[in-house]
Amino acid sequence: MSRSAHPAGPRHADVLTEGHYSAPAADLNVLDEKVWSRTVTRDADGALTVGGIAVARLAEEFGTPAYFLDESDFRARCRAWADAFGPDADVFYAGKAFLSRAVVRWLKEEGLNLDVCSGGELTTALDAGMPAERIAFHGNNKTVAEIERAVEAGVGRIVLDSFQEIVRVAHIARSHAVRQRVQIRVTVGVEAHTHEFIATAHEDQKFGIALADGQAAEAVRRALALDGLELIGVHSHIGSQIFDMAGFEVSARRVVQLLAEIRDEHGVELPEIDLGGGLGIAYTSEDDPREPHEIAKALSDIVTRECEAAKLRTPRISVEPGRAIVGPTAFTLYEVGTIKPLEGLRTYVSVDGGMSDNIRTALYDAEYSVALVSRTSDAEPMLVRVVGKHCESGDIVVKDAFLPADLAPGDLIAVPATGAYCRSMASNYNHALRPPVVAVRDGEARVIVRRETEEDLLRLDVG
Ligand SMILES: *Cc1c(COP(=O)(O)O)cnc(C)c1O
């Protein structure tokens, strides 16, 4: 399986090694609305604005690099997901994509639930006032202390990930004299990425309990027998950045089949299934993600059909989009530093951040686009690689893209669709100071996660 199944375009290695590059199809000054958050536009001077504020002002006030998050877009996406799935389903935002107290409040106000997968995420959620019953707790190795905290807080569900955890959670729930609502995470033998999925018999991975060999059925048997647990359903999460619904189809079919087996063996129809997250977004103009209402309809049709075939009541569906909500709502703003043209190859454009604020390119070979945003330009397009300032040759932010040939140090460039898995995966490599996240809405910008300072670094370093 290839990581990316985009049709061969000008970005692709095979084209590049032939030593000729097709010029970009689109005018570099035109912002493709697919990859930018909803309020992004260019003003009369050609500068990019978000929430009505020009990037030059944002750079001056908040510095670079920085993430700018379009709050009204974030809220609109939450509402679109909630509306698409309706009152008979639940949407859990996957907090690991990006979580802060402001985000928790927005989720709460827009009617979403929240997935957390660590004590730190749980603390953030509770501190910002997310009702515990709207929180789901995930993870393949939750510590006893984390489970205790989740049970004490009264989280709505804990997603059990192993045989040991079934016993662990049951024990902790009993010692707190509660019946903890739980789901069992099963691995359905489907792995999905972008346009492809593979259905396999076995799952060679750390998450969940395999359906294969009756493992999941055995987990259900054990969970049903423990009085500290109230088993409410089965959970499946199949991958990330998925555009093709076929993987969900296989996953839903296998999960429903398990529900039918549980009914036959135990005489209980579990009331819920969770189909996880992983829905794709547009990182470049070549990506065509589906709208939430299309996804909701596709998933609900699949589950309804499979349940009818198995003569089961249709369970309540939940989904867990992370990237699809926050990913498109933010961009990273950088200042251009050194520009190094390599004859016959490409031009390396260095920015004031890099793999410390966006590890996805180095980690997953992720594709991004980039634009000159402090001005427009009529110069010819030049093939660039946008790189960071870190001591690592793999420190690449955007592997292949076009920027105007008159690009100069001091210009501002922005990488769109960096709302998910960028700040949340940011590091202090080279003692970089992690950038702030600034929420922009209706002409106002406010810091929701501040920039780290050198004092922060020294405070952690106790000498
Ligand atoms: C990571 C994850 C998600 C969210 O994935 P996205 O690709 O951000 O939608 C949802 N559920 C589980 C269990 C996950 O591990």
The ligand as a Gaussian input file, in Angstrom:
#p B3LYP/6-31G(d) Opt

LIG

0 1
 C       -6.519000       9.378000      16.445000
 C       -7.858000       8.852000      16.749000
 C       -8.995000       9.534000      16.317000
 C       -8.943000      10.768000      15.478000
 O       -8.345000      10.583000      14.248000
 P       -8.432000      11.736000      13.142000
 O       -7.616000      11.214000      12.021000
 O       -7.831000      12.970000      13.757000
 O       -9.867000      11.936000      12.817000
 C      -10.219000       9.034000      16.678000
 N      -10.332000       7.917000      17.437000
 C       -9.252000       7.238000      17.871000
 C       -9.438000       6.042000      18.709000
 C       -7.991000       7.675000      17.545000
 O       -6.917000       6.998000      17.969000

